[in-house]
Amino acid sequence: MIEIKNIQTIYFIGIGGIGMSALARYFHAKGARVSGYDRTETALTKQLIIEGIDVHYDENPQLVPSNPDVVVYTPAIPVNNKELVYCAEHGYLIVKRSNVLQWITLNSFNICVSGTHGKTTTSTMIAHILRHSGYGCSAFLGGISANYQTNFWSSENNVVVAEADEYDRSFLKLTPNIAIVTAIDPDHLDIYGTPKAVEEAFIAFTHKIKSGGTLIYHTAITCAAQLNKQVKNFTYSLYNSVPYIHATQIQVQSGGYTFSVQTNDWQLTSVQLNMGGMYNIENALAAILVAKQLGIADHLIKESIETFKGVKRRFEYILKNPQQVFIDDYAHHPAELEALIHGIRSLYSNKKMVLVFQPHLYSRTRDFADAFAKSLQNADQVILLPIYPARELPIPGIDSEWLASKMKDTNVLILSKDELLQWVNLHRPELLVTAGAGDIDKLIEPLKQQLIQ
């Protein structure tokens, strides 16, 4: 382990990743020399360059700085990456992103948000409450905060809000003071192998909580009895009155919600959340509970929730007017798609929903094909793009056509990106939803232009 204060030169292989870029911004703010490689240019890598961080897109060992203190890589990078191989051959200190986050949070008060879905919005909401209220925190987020247009910020207060990523068991390197578990669904089976192994990893994560700490988890978690009971436990759920905290008096209002928060000990009335998706009320419950644990005043909590603008690509309104609604979301798991569609239906029950979905990973599509089909069938019209491979090679027989064959009673089209733009221009849907974790976000602006022209 190397002390953070001694890192003067740091190099990132995969710097455009959402977690990697947050770390890059952290070290840049500390005055270190920061640079990195990524495969493709994105809006995020462009922004890093504007901020003064060197980024290149050629897999070229000659562009690796000489003798960096640390080389950080993401597990999404292939082991035969030329720059990674070069760094190994030259004996550089090479670590995963999770190791660096572990170093940073070694001596801080840590609020760590885990879950197979909901963690990005929940962690961003908590960080926003702490920042907006004046409490202060450093934030390492898995998405771009719409309030601040970044996934990282720092504070003099020695409190860290971090998204605890279960991929590659990264979150087991964190030591939370407060841990949140939003959901435990089977995912990343290419890493874990079985749903039981996923559960075991989350159980282990809760046992990383520091003595005297707090665990907050959703009542739907089936392995709740095995979670850490040696710390304070609080449960939350949307409607159910059994958990410690739940919502009441929910009303739809201007594409968002007003609701009250009820517990055995206190209540918070007339909370305004200006974003869609009923599940985001649940995310707000967890965030509010964290704020109460920290002693933040009720009026500051309510004001923070009301001013929260959400996270890029999490139930993000691209267009919202009486004629047309266009929503984009990162949903890439069947449970996330089901929650997304249900949330949209709660707001726009009278509109025909056209859902464009880009499946992410061949293995995930294969492992959850029936669940994907069941979730997608809740839309009126489904358009499937080709599977986004990310780090994987194709699996014979697993493609979007195969997934479409499982949706017998649904209007399903398989289109390329160019064909999608033409289709939208021709049909101009009144409610368009795009979903996926691949590169579908590059279509957002072209689709918007097709709708408004």
Buried (B, 14 or more C-beta within 10 A) or exposed (E): EEEBEEBEBBBBBBBBBBBBBBBBBBBBBBEBBBBBBBBEEBEBBEBBEEBEBBBBBEBEBEBBBEEBBBBBBBBBBEEEBBBBEBBEEBEBBBBBBBBBBBBBBEEBBBBBBBBBBBBBBBBBBBBBBBBBBEBBBBBBBBBBBBBBEBBBBBBEBEBBBBBBBBBBBBBBBBBBBBBBBBBBBBBBBBBBEEBEBBBBBBBBBBBBBBEEBBBBBBBBBEBBEBBBEEBBBBBBBBEEEEBBBBBEEBEBEEBBBBBBBBBEEEEBEEBBBBBBBBBBBBBBBBBBBBBBBBEBEBEBBBBBBBEBBBBBBBBBBBBEEEEBBBBBBBBBBBBBBBBBBBBBBBBBEEBEBBBBBBBBBBBBBBBBBEBBBBBBBBBBBBBBBBBBBBEBEEBEEBBBEBBBEBBEEBEBBBBEBEEBBEBBBEEBBBBBBBBBBBBBBEBBEBBBEBBEE
